[in-house]
């Protein structure tokens, strides 16, 4: 607790403040106001109230202002000066109290210098060294502790940055792997769809080729039947042309007709055999799929070309036979012109026989042609039925393939939807990860900026602290020197004053002793007569002793201070 000052917080209602500490004179009391001045610019006036040991101002301070009542004891003179022979305890106590109060003020002023009242200790640019490890929030920290803390934060931030970068790389690798897997799945799906489409095209081409082959076979059969019918008509025309011929011509015609019929039957048989072969080959080609179908088509094309070639040869042979018959007729007409008349009857008979044979041949040929046509038609119908059956099977196969294709498409669409969903999920996750990464990146840069700003602030604070420390050290040294000088000066002054005071007391006591000794002795039993007033008593004047000169050591300590000589007043 302060012993030389007290600070009050004004409440805006009172102007009287207590003085809780002792003082010697009212002039030693000082008033300090902070944040307030008297109204109308009047000077501050203080009235001391002795009945309650308080002071009263000439105005009421505003609420919240600080009123400090302090004591500044004067040491220019002693509180109580002594006259020779007038020393009492009260005066000595007052002088001792003066010294005590001044020492209290000096001590508190020294404490104020070290620890100001506002709580802000300024080192004035001086340094503070050998600080311990801070434990509480209010403890001071050294530069090494701040650097270690910053280094720890930096290492932690580096580890966090490294972990974030590792997570980012992992997520990027996972995203790349997912994208590659999705692309591979898409490639496989597209390849499968392309293969299915190729198979569908192949099946469609096989169906088209098979249909074209069947149509071509039927067309070829119709064409051969028409050619056979045309050839038959030609043969009938040739037979009618040979009615007027001779027997040899009739025989040749009959032979040619028989040979033609046999050739036609063989051609028809060959045609039916070729149709059977084509049917078997077509079935084999259908079973062997596209490759065998190509071979069968080539064989059918070769057989048809052979059939056309044979038909052309037969037509050429018929033309040659007709030309030969005409030539024979001409030769016969030239050679047997003489015997025509005789042979007319035989010719008529022969013609009749030829007609009968021709009719029989025609009937047989018609029956054979009809049977051949029926066989060809039956074969054609069977082929058409088989082709229809194969077409139905093929259509069922196509339908099955289409169902499988539809199922595959549905599965692929489902898979595609799943892939799209997975892509969307991955995209969403990637966007979230990207946003999170951007936020983390932003937070990281903010943390870096905050750390950098904190580092700059710490650096600036350290610089300010160093400057403040240096300033505090300079002020402390200056203040310490001032206090040491003042304390030394005051101590020397006090010592000199006490020495003078002791010499004065000593001289006074010696004077009193010598005075008592110089008085005449009175006889016993006689009362001492009082000295009447106005009577002068002669007392030898004793020269006061001079104040001793300080020792050489003291003069060396304080060479600039010369204590004043106090000459005591001689007692009469």
LUMSELO-654587 format. One line per 2 residues: number of its first residue (from 1); for each residue y, z, x of C-alpha. Coordinates in pm, 1 decimal, padded with zeros to 6 digits. Example, Ala and Ser with C-alpha at 12.3 -4.5 7.8 and 13.67 -1.06 7.14 Angstrom:
// residues 2
1	-00450.0/00780.0/01230.0  -00106.0/00714.0/01367.0
This chain:
// residues 572
1	00000.0/00000.0/00000.0  00345.5/-00088.5/00125.9
3	00556.3/00208.8/00235.8  00891.1/00035.6/00281.5
5	00915.7/-00211.5/-00007.2  00801.1/-00275.4/-00364.4
7	00804.3/-00595.5/-00572.5  00850.1/-00597.3/-00949.9
9	00798.9/-00879.7/-01199.8  01087.9/-00876.0/-01443.4
11	01010.7/-00869.9/-01814.9  01355.7/-00987.8/-01925.9
13	01435.1/-00653.5/-02096.2  01514.2/-00399.8/-01825.7
15	01759.1/-00382.2/-01539.9  01641.2/-00050.5/-01392.8
17	01375.6/-00043.3/-01119.5  01214.9/00259.0/-00954.3
19	01232.6/00334.5/-00582.0  00887.6/00482.7/-00499.7
21	00942.5/00533.4/-00126.0  01168.2/00776.7/00060.5
23	01489.7/00671.8/00228.4  01771.1/00839.5/00416.4
25	02079.8/00658.7/00290.8  02157.4/00441.4/-00009.5
27	02292.7/00180.2/00230.7  01936.3/00135.0/00357.2
29	01818.0/-00000.4/00019.1  01809.8/-00380.4/-00013.3
31	01752.2/-00595.3/-00323.2  01591.6/-00940.5/-00304.1
33	01573.1/-01165.1/-00613.4  01355.8/-01476.0/-00632.5
35	01407.7/-01741.2/-00894.1  01705.7/-01576.2/-01063.1
37	02080.9/-01538.7/-01013.1  02337.3/-01338.6/-01208.6
39	02503.0/-01521.0/-01496.9  02842.2/-01680.9/-01452.4
41	02797.5/-01681.5/-01073.4  02882.3/-01311.0/-01038.8
43	02771.9/-01128.8/-00722.0  02478.1/-00892.4/-00740.3
45	02584.5/-00530.9/-00775.9  02346.9/-00235.7/-00751.0
47	02398.4/00118.9/-00876.4  02174.2/00400.0/-00755.9
49	02061.3/00647.8/-01021.3  01980.8/00972.3/-00849.0
51	01845.5/01154.5/-01153.2  01536.9/00931.2/-01175.2
53	01537.4/00786.3/-00821.1  01597.0/00427.6/-00935.8
55	01844.1/00144.9/-00903.0  02027.7/-00046.4/-01172.3
57	02142.3/-00407.6/-01151.6  02455.8/-00545.5/-01307.8
59	02247.2/-00794.8/-01512.8  01898.9/-00823.3/-01664.9
61	01675.1/-01057.8/-01463.0  01487.2/-01327.0/-01649.3
63	01123.2/-01273.3/-01735.2  00890.4/-01380.1/-01456.5
65	01138.9/-01347.2/-01174.6  01050.4/-01131.1/-00874.8
67	01264.3/-00824.8/-00783.6  01188.6/-00678.0/-00442.3
69	01333.9/-00336.9/-00349.0  01304.3/-00280.6/00025.2
71	01423.8/-00030.6/00282.7  01598.0/-00120.3/00607.8
73	01658.3/00203.2/00795.9  01944.2/00181.8/01041.7
75	01874.8/00294.3/01397.3  02219.9/00232.7/01537.3
77	02288.5/00604.9/01517.9  02092.3/00918.1/01453.8
79	02064.5/01023.4/01096.8  02199.0/01363.1/01192.5
81	02419.5/01430.0/01492.7  02414.7/01773.9/01647.9
83	02699.3/01993.6/01757.8  02650.7/02249.9/02029.8
85	02488.2/02554.7/01881.8  02441.7/02387.0/01536.4
87	02078.4/02275.8/01550.7  01857.2/02333.8/01248.2
89	01519.8/02223.1/01126.4  01658.5/02004.0/00848.9
91	01856.7/01793.3/01093.8  01561.8/01761.9/01326.8
93	01337.6/01665.3/01033.2  01586.8/01404.8/00918.9
95	01600.9/01246.3/01261.9  01221.7/01254.2/01286.4
97	01204.6/01101.5/00937.5  01440.7/00828.4/01053.7
99	01202.2/00744.1/01338.1  00898.7/00754.8/01104.9
101	01058.2/00531.5/00842.5  01166.0/00280.2/01104.9
103	00817.0/00272.3/01254.0  00673.7/00209.5/00905.1
105	00916.2/-00076.4/00851.6  00832.7/-00224.7/01190.3
107	00459.3/-00202.2/01121.2  00488.9/-00366.2/00778.6
109	00717.5/-00635.5/00912.0  00460.4/-00703.4/01183.3
111	00185.9/-00723.9/00916.7  00404.6/-00956.6/00710.4
113	00444.7/-01174.1/01012.1  00067.9/-01201.6/01054.0
115	-00011.8/-01225.1/00680.6  00281.6/-01353.4/00470.2
117	00336.7/-01232.5/00117.6  00267.7/-01575.0/-00034.2
119	-00087.3/-01570.4/00108.8  -00033.7/-01884.6/00316.7
121	-00100.2/-01815.7/00682.3  00064.1/-02074.2/00904.1
123	-00058.6/-02101.0/01262.7  00242.8/-02320.6/01345.0
125	00042.7/-02577.0/01535.7  -00184.1/-02330.4/01718.6
127	-00561.8/-02363.2/01727.3  -00825.8/-02130.3/01583.5
129	-01141.2/-02127.4/01793.9  -01488.7/-01968.0/01791.0
131	-01540.2/-01980.3/01412.9  -01869.4/-01857.3/01267.4
133	-02097.9/-02039.8/01025.8  -01928.9/-02047.0/00681.7
135	-02119.7/-01873.7/00402.0  -01876.1/-01842.6/00112.6
137	-01655.6/-02108.6/-00041.5  -01342.7/-01940.5/00092.8
139	-01465.7/-01927.7/00455.1  -01306.8/-02145.3/00720.3
141	-01522.6/-02417.2/00872.9  -01522.5/-02560.3/01222.2
143	-01501.2/-02928.7/01311.9  -01864.0/-02927.6/01427.6
145	-01977.5/-02795.8/01088.4  -01776.8/-03063.3/00907.0
147	-01918.9/-03331.6/01136.8  -02274.7/-03203.9/01085.1
149	-02218.8/-03197.7/00708.4  -02075.7/-03547.9/00717.5
151	-02362.4/-03662.7/00942.1  -02616.2/-03510.9/00701.3
153	-02446.4/-03682.2/00406.9  -02435.9/-04006.8/00601.9
155	-02807.4/-03983.0/00685.7  -02888.7/-03899.0/00324.7
157	-02678.4/-04190.7/00206.9  -02848.0/-04419.1/00462.0
159	-03190.2/-04305.9/00337.5  -03080.1/-04362.1/-00022.4
161	-02947.4/-04707.2/00066.4  -03270.6/-04791.7/00249.6
163	-03481.6/-04676.3/-00046.8  -03264.2/-04876.8/-00287.5
165	-03294.6/-05185.7/-00066.5  -03673.2/-05135.7/-00047.0
167	-03692.0/-05105.3/-00426.3  -03477.2/-05415.6/-00463.6
169	-03702.1/-05609.6/-00223.6  -04012.5/-05485.1/-00408.3
171	-03866.5/-05589.1/-00743.7  -03771.2/-05927.0/-00599.4
173	-04122.0/-05978.2/-00462.8  -04271.5/-05874.0/-00797.5
175	-04035.7/-06112.5/-00977.0  -04130.1/-06394.2/-00737.8
177	-04501.0/-06318.6/-00783.1  -04461.8/-06312.0/-01160.9
179	-04263.4/-06636.3/-01154.2  -04526.0/-06801.0/-00932.8
181	-04807.1/-06677.0/-01159.1  -04620.0/-06798.5/-01466.7
183	-04559.2/-07134.2/-01299.6  -04926.0/-07159.4/-01200.3
185	-05030.8/-07071.6/-01556.4  -04786.5/-07328.8/-01692.4
187	-04920.7/-07586.4/-01445.5  -05277.7/-07510.0/-01549.8
189	-05181.5/-07531.8/-01916.5  -05001.7/-07861.4/-01862.7
191	-05298.3/-07992.9/-01661.4  -05538.3/-07886.8/-01936.1
193	-05319.6/-08050.0/-02201.0  -05299.9/-08365.6/-01988.8
195	-05678.7/-08365.5/-01947.5  -05727.1/-08315.5/-02321.6
197	-05482.6/-08595.5/-02391.4  -05663.3/-08819.3/-02138.9
199	-05997.8/-08737.5/-02302.5  -05850.6/-08816.8/-02643.4
201	-05720.3/-09147.6/-02510.6  -06058.5/-09223.5/-02352.7
203	-06238.8/-09139.6/-02676.9  -05991.8/-09353.4/-02872.4
205	-06035.5/-09639.9/-02626.4  -06415.2/-09605.2/-02649.3
207	-06391.3/-09607.1/-03028.1  -06165.3/-09911.0/-03020.8
209	-06394.3/-10090.5/-02776.9  -06700.5/-09997.6/-02978.9
211	-06533.9/-10119.7/-03297.6  -06421.8/-10437.8/-03126.0
213	-06776.4/-10485.1/-02987.8  -06931.9/-10440.3/-03333.0
215	-06681.0/-10673.1/-03492.2  -06738.7/-10923.9/-03214.7
217	-07118.6/-10900.1/-03260.6  -07087.2/-10958.9/-03636.8
219	-06843.9/-11242.2/-03573.8  -07084.2/-11395.1/-03321.2
221	-07372.9/-11365.6/-03572.3  -07165.1/-11538.2/-03840.6
223	-07063.0/-11799.8/-03590.1  -07426.3/-11865.0/-03486.2
225	-07533.6/-11880.4/-03849.6  -07258.3/-12131.8/-03921.2
227	-07355.8/-12331.1/-03615.3  -07721.1/-12326.4/-03726.6
229	-07622.7/-12437.0/-04076.7  -07403.3/-12711.7/-03937.6
231	-07684.2/-12818.9/-03708.3  -07922.6/-12818.8/-04006.1
233	-07683.0/-13035.4/-04200.9  -07657.3/-13269.0/-03906.6
235	-08036.6/-13285.2/-03886.1  -08059.3/-13355.5/-04258.1
237	-07806.6/-13631.7/-04218.1  -08001.6/-13773.4/-03926.5
239	-08326.5/-13752.7/-04130.5  -08159.6/-13941.9/-04416.8
241	-08036.9/-14196.5/-04168.1  -08386.6/-14245.2/-04039.6
243	-08534.2/-14318.6/-04392.8  -08477.0/-14686.0/-04338.7
245	-08640.6/-14671.0/-03997.1  -08977.8/-14786.6/-03906.4
247	-09288.7/-14576.9/-03874.2  -09229.0/-14522.8/-03506.9
249	-08881.0/-14416.5/-03587.5  -09021.7/-14197.6/-03866.3
251	-09272.1/-14050.0/-03625.1  -09000.4/-13994.9/-03367.9
253	-08778.9/-13850.2/-03635.1  -09064.2/-13627.9/-03753.4
255	-09134.5/-13521.5/-03395.4  -08765.2/-13471.2/-03331.0
257	-08735.8/-13287.0/-03660.5  -09028.1/-13065.4/-03571.4
259	-08888.5/-13011.3/-03226.3  -08547.7/-12944.9/-03376.5
261	-08703.6/-12702.5/-03626.2  -08889.9/-12529.2/-03347.2
263	-08574.0/-12521.8/-03139.8  -08380.3/-12383.7/-03434.8
265	-08648.3/-12125.3/-03501.0  -08656.3/-12032.6/-03133.5
267	-08276.5/-12016.6/-03126.6  -08277.1/-11806.4/-03441.2
269	-08546.4/-11585.9/-03291.5  -08355.7/-11569.8/-02968.1
271	-08042.1/-11487.3/-03165.7  -08223.4/-11206.3/-03349.1
273	-08370.8/-11086.1/-03021.8  -08029.3/-11103.5/-02865.3
275	-07885.8/-10908.9/-03158.3  -08158.4/-10644.0/-03117.3
277	-08091.8/-10635.9/-02746.8  -07722.4/-10607.8/-02813.1
279	-07782.5/-10331.2/-03063.3  -08004.0/-10141.9/-02819.9
281	-07759.0/-10203.5/-02541.1  -07474.5/-10093.4/-02767.0
283	-07661.6/-09773.2/-02846.7  -07740.5/-09726.8/-02479.5
285	-07378.7/-09802.2/-02397.3  -07262.1/-09548.9/-02656.3
287	-07493.9/-09289.3/-02512.0  -07391.5/-09375.4/-02157.7
289	-07022.0/-09366.2/-02269.8  -06763.6/-09577.4/-02111.6
291	-06938.7/-09703.4/-01798.2  -07252.8/-09824.4/-01974.6
293	-07036.1/-09966.0/-02252.7  -06861.5/-10184.8/-02000.1
295	-07197.4/-10308.6/-01866.9  -07323.8/-10372.4/-02219.8
297	-07004.8/-10559.6/-02302.5  -07051.7/-10770.4/-01989.1
299	-07416.3/-10840.1/-02078.2  -07324.4/-10929.4/-02434.7
301	-07052.9/-11155.1/-02311.5  -07300.2/-11323.1/-02072.1
303	-07563.4/-11359.9/-02346.3  -07307.6/-11505.4/-02584.5
305	-07195.5/-11748.7/-02318.2  -07561.4/-11839.7/-02258.3
307	-07615.3/-11885.8/-02632.8  -07310.5/-12106.7/-02653.5
309	-07436.5/-12303.7/-02354.0  -07780.0/-12344.9/-02511.6
311	-07625.4/-12448.0/-02842.7  -07414.2/-12701.6/-02659.2
313	-07726.3/-12832.2/-02478.2  -07910.7/-12857.1/-02810.9
315	-07618.3/-13044.9/-02957.9  -07617.3/-13277.7/-02660.6
317	-07992.8/-13329.0/-02697.4  -07947.7/-13410.5/-03066.1
319	-07679.5/-13662.8/-02977.6  -07909.9/-13812.1/-02712.8
321	-08199.4/-13827.9/-02962.6  -07974.9/-13997.5/-03218.1
323	-07859.1/-14244.9/-02956.2  -08218.7/-14304.2/-02848.9
325	-08327.5/-14350.7/-03211.1  -08044.9/-14596.1/-03266.2
327	-08138.2/-14778.8/-02951.3  -08504.0/-14779.0/-03054.4
329	-08407.2/-14907.8/-03398.8  -08206.0/-15184.8/-03243.8
331	-08491.1/-15269.3/-03008.5  -08734.3/-15256.4/-03293.3
333	-08511.0/-15468.5/-03509.3  -08488.3/-15719.9/-03233.6
335	-08856.8/-15703.4/-03140.0  -09009.0/-15675.2/-03485.2
337	-08774.0/-15893.0/-03682.2  -09057.9/-16122.5/-03723.0
339	-09296.4/-15859.2/-03846.3  -09058.2/-15679.4/-04084.5
341	-09179.8/-15853.6/-04381.8  -09537.7/-15766.9/-04306.6
343	-09458.6/-15420.0/-04221.5  -09226.4/-15344.9/-04511.5
345	-09509.4/-15220.2/-04721.4  -09635.0/-15005.2/-04441.6
347	-09280.6/-14891.6/-04383.1  -09239.3/-14801.6/-04744.9
349	-09561.3/-14607.2/-04729.6  -09454.3/-14451.7/-04410.3
351	-09114.3/-14377.7/-04560.2  -09278.8/-14221.3/-04857.9
353	-09495.1/-14018.8/-04629.3  -09193.8/-13941.5/-04419.8
355	-09003.2/-13844.7/-04729.7  -09286.4/-13621.9/-04834.9
357	-09313.1/-13480.8/-04488.7  -08935.6/-13453.5/-04474.4
359	-08930.5/-13275.6/-04806.9  -09208.2/-13050.9/-04687.7
361	-09026.4/-13002.0/-04359.1  -08705.1/-12940.5/-04545.8
363	-08881.5/-12690.3/-04769.7  -09041.4/-12524.9/-04469.9
365	-08714.9/-12542.5/-04281.5  -08526.2/-12404.7/-04582.4
367	-08778.2/-12125.8/-04615.4  -08759.0/-12059.2/-04241.3
369	-08379.5/-12075.8/-04245.9  -08371.2/-11852.3/-04550.5
371	-08608.7/-11611.0/-04383.0  -08403.8/-11635.7/-04064.6
373	-08084.4/-11582.5/-04262.7  -08240.9/-11290.0/-04445.4
375	-08363.2/-11151.5/-04115.0  -08024.7/-11209.6/-03956.2
377	-07846.5/-11054.1/-04254.1  -08089.5/-10762.7/-04255.8
379	-08046.5/-10721.0/-03884.4  -07672.8/-10747.6/-03927.6
381	-07677.5/-10493.2/-04209.6  -07898.0/-10264.3/-04002.2
383	-07663.4/-10309.5/-03711.4  -07366.4/-10244.6/-03938.3
385	-07541.4/-09934.7/-04078.3  -07622.2/-09814.8/-03730.1
387	-07268.8/-09895.7/-03622.3  -07137.8/-09708.4/-03927.4
389	-07367.1/-09417.5/-03846.7  -07256.4/-09423.5/-03486.8
391	-06898.8/-09456.3/-03605.9  -06953.5/-09155.0/-03832.0
393	-07103.1/-08960.8/-03545.6  -06820.5/-09073.9/-03327.1
395	-06572.2/-08970.0/-03592.7  -06747.1/-08635.2/-03623.1
397	-06732.1/-08608.6/-03247.3  -06366.7/-08704.7/-03260.0
399	-06311.7/-08455.4/-03540.4  -06488.9/-08188.8/-03336.0
401	-06281.5/-08286.3/-03035.2  -05972.7/-08279.2/-03254.0
403	-06071.4/-07934.7/-03383.9  -06130.8/-07819.8/-03030.2
405	-05803.0/-07981.3/-02933.4  -05625.6/-07808.2/-03222.6
407	-05789.8/-07481.1/-03131.1  -05696.5/-07536.6/-02769.2
409	-05344.6/-07625.8/-02876.3  -05329.0/-07313.7/-03094.6
411	-05464.8/-07103.7/-02810.2  -05226.5/-07271.5/-02569.7
413	-04938.2/-07221.6/-02813.1  -05036.4/-06856.6/-02845.6
415	-05065.1/-06833.9/-02469.7  -04736.9/-07019.8/-02439.8
417	-04578.2/-06775.1/-02684.2  -04726.4/-06488.1/-02488.3
419	-04597.4/-06646.8/-02169.0  -04256.3/-06697.0/-02332.0
421	-04262.8/-06335.0/-02449.2  -04367.7/-06227.6/-02103.1
423	-04094.4/-06446.2/-01958.0  -03841.1/-06292.5/-02194.8
425	-03967.8/-05945.7/-02106.4  -03951.3/-06031.6/-01738.3
427	-03608.4/-06183.5/-01788.2  -03496.1/-05875.3/-01976.2
429	-03644.5/-05649.3/-01710.5  -03484.7/-05863.8/-01443.3
431	-03148.0/-05849.4/-01622.4  -03184.0/-05472.5/-01664.3
433	-03287.7/-05441.3/-01301.7  -03001.0/-05669.1/-01202.8
435	-02753.4/-05462.7/-01407.4  -02904.5/-05141.5/-01270.1
437	-02890.9/-05283.2/-00918.6  -02529.3/-05391.0/-00971.4
439	-02444.9/-05045.4/-01108.1  -02627.5/-04881.1/-00817.6
441	-02454.0/-05121.0/-00580.4  -02121.0/-05042.9/-00742.3
443	-02194.2/-04669.8/-00735.3  -02304.1/-04704.4/-00373.8
445	-01976.9/-04877.3/-00284.1  -01787.0/-04615.4/-00485.4
447	-01974.2/-04342.6/-00299.6  -01900.1/-04524.8/00026.5
449	-01535.7/-04548.9/-00073.5  -01533.1/-04182.9/-00176.7
451	-01705.1/-04085.9/00147.8  -01461.0/-04299.1/00343.5
453	-01168.2/-04150.3/00152.8  -01317.1/-03805.8/00201.8
455	-01362.1/-03881.5/00570.2  -01001.2/-03995.3/00592.4
457	-00892.7/-03687.5/00395.3  -01103.7/-03463.9/00619.6
459	-00961.8/-03638.2/00926.4  -00609.2/-03599.6/00790.4
461	-00685.5/-03236.6/00697.9  -00822.0/-03176.8/01046.3
463	-00511.8/-03331.5/01197.1  -00290.9/-03122.9/00969.5
465	-00504.0/-02816.5/01043.9  -00473.4/-02880.5/01416.5
467	-00098.5/-02932.7/01384.4  -00072.5/-02624.2/01161.8
469	-00288.5/-02428.9/01403.4  -00070.8/-02534.3/01696.5
471	00241.1/-02447.1/01498.4  00092.6/-02110.1/01396.3
473	-00004.8/-02037.0/01754.4  00344.1/-02124.5/01875.9
475	00507.5/-01917.1/01601.5  00260.7/-01635.7/01659.9
477	00331.8/-01638.9/02031.3  00704.2/-01655.9/01969.4
479	00687.7/-01383.8/01706.5  00460.2/-01176.7/01926.3
481	00703.0/-01213.5/02213.8  00994.6/-01125.5/01984.4
483	00808.4/-00828.6/01840.9  00700.8/-00716.4/02186.4
485	01056.4/-00747.1/02311.8  01194.8/-00569.2/02003.7
487	00925.3/-00302.9/02018.3  00985.5/-00249.1/02390.2
489	01360.0/-00235.9/02337.7  01330.0/00002.9/02043.2
491	01079.3/00218.1/02230.3  01304.4/00239.8/02535.2
493	01604.5/00313.6/02315.0  01412.8/00585.6/02133.6
495	01289.2/00732.4/02460.7  01641.2/00729.9/02605.1
497	01785.7/00881.2/02287.8  01516.7/01151.4/02284.4
499	01578.9/01215.9/02655.5  01952.8/01245.1/02595.4
501	01885.9/01461.7/02294.3  01661.9/01687.5/02503.1
503	01921.1/01710.6/02778.8  02185.7/01795.0/02521.0
505	01965.4/02064.3/02371.8  01885.4/02195.8/02717.4
507	02251.7/02208.6/02820.9  02346.4/02371.8/02492.6
509	02076.6/02634.8/02528.3  02177.4/02702.4/02888.0
511	02540.0/02740.4/02783.5  02438.5/02983.4/02512.9
513	02226.1/03180.6/02756.3  02503.4/03197.5/03012.9
515	02749.7/03299.6/02742.2  02525.4/03581.3/02630.9
517	02476.5/03691.8/02986.4  02850.1/03700.3/03055.5
519	02923.0/03927.7/02758.3  03002.3/04297.1/02850.5
521	02731.8/04546.5/02777.2  02814.5/04809.5/02511.8
523	02689.3/05165.8/02524.2  02401.5/05262.7/02305.8
525	02492.1/05412.1/01974.7  02812.2/05218.4/01944.3
527	02828.4/04952.2/01693.8  02935.4/04616.8/01807.0
529	03284.8/04555.5/01690.8  03341.2/04227.1/01531.0
531	03586.1/03997.0/01686.2  03889.6/03979.5/01472.2
533	03992.3/03645.6/01350.6  04243.9/03467.5/01554.8
535	04119.5/03632.1/01874.5  04031.9/03381.4/02139.1
537	03723.4/03446.7/02335.6  03725.2/03297.4/02675.2
539	03406.6/03111.6/02748.9  03355.7/02932.9/03075.7
541	03313.3/02563.2/03027.8  02988.0/02450.6/03151.2
543	02975.7/02098.5/03266.6  02716.6/01900.9/03079.9
545	02435.3/01767.4/03276.7  02430.7/01400.2/03328.3
547	02161.9/01190.5/03174.7  01896.2/01125.6/03437.5
549	01855.8/00778.4/03559.2  01534.5/00614.3/03446.9
551	01257.5/00590.9/03697.1  01225.7/00275.9/03903.2
553	00915.5/00171.3/03713.4  01101.7/00182.9/03382.0
555	01388.9/-00011.4/03534.9  01142.7/-00276.8/03646.3
557	00987.5/-00293.2/03299.0  01320.2/-00336.3/03119.5
559	01578.7/-00440.5/03374.8  01825.4/-00581.0/03120.7
561	01857.6/-00267.2/02904.5  02106.9/-00001.6/03027.4
563	02088.1/00309.9/02808.6  02425.5/00451.5/02703.5
565	02535.8/00784.2/02850.5  02587.2/01049.4/02586.7
567	02823.5/01324.8/02698.9  02773.8/01643.2/02499.9
569	03079.7/01814.8/02361.4  03142.8/02143.2/02554.3
571	03146.7/02456.4/02348.0  03463.6/02667.3/02384.1
